């Protein structure tokens, strides 16, 4: 299915975007279960295997975690990488390197060079209102930049 077919599908619904900051806890994630739509980025599927959407932008991440995702995650899978989309049954979302966020009716997202930024863009594409953010630390805390161990890949699209 084309990404534009998903535009506005969650119009007016609360969407929780879960990033990978070191402050994120299982308790935070469990609290939002069943209260809103949920989009996770990258390894967030491990804390929320029940989430509606998993977005991971690059093929290297999918090579590292794709088998585990296939075994544990039942929601939709989204990516910016065409090859990963084909290999792992994900929706390929076109993207552009631009400042700001795209309009809700755009058939692409802005990357922001950050997966957390990208899932906010997806939530807007889906029509979310309001959008709640969890795990958006954007800082090094006690020597950590994620709640999980660093993975080999990083989406810099």
Number of C-alpha atoms within 10 A of each C-alpha: 7 11 17 15 10 15 19 17 13 17 16 13 17 18 26 26 27 28 28 23 21 21 16 20 14 12 9 14 19 12 9 16 14 10 11 16 19 25 29 28 23 24 23 24 23 16 17 23 18 17 25 18 23 28 26 28 30 22 22 17 18 22 14 13 15 19 11 13 20 12 9 14 19 15 17 14 21 24 27 24 21 16 15 23 20 11 12 18 15 20 20 22 20 18 17 12 11 12 9 11 18 19 13 18 14 15 17 20 25 24 27 19 15 16 24 27 19 25 28 25 24 27 29 25 26 23 22 23 15 15 18 16 15 19 20 17 16 13 12 11 13 7 8 14 17 22 18 14 10 11 13 8 14 17 18 11 16
